[in-house]
Amino acid sequence: MRTKQQIEQEFRAELQALLDKYGAELEAKDHYQGYAECGEDVRIMVDIPSTWGEDGELVREWTEIDLGSHLWPTPNAD
């Protein structure tokens, strides 16, 4: 049996490897902070920086991905 500590370590390592692959940052914050009438709107955002080749050509565009507030597994993903 794998313990919850082992599962957390494995998950964090795989997530970190994905972030490292893209040079990405993961952030969760309230997008309407300071607007009490809006309540909380905490979203998970991924920022992937653009990359440039040796000749100065754009290889990958800067990308911001809004993952929303929750992520669920895709049914039948296997």
ABEGO torsion letter per residue (X at the ends): XBBAAAAAAAAAAAAAAAAAAAGBBBBBBBAABGBAAAEBBBBBBBBBBBBBBAAGBBABBBBBBBAEABBBBBBGAX
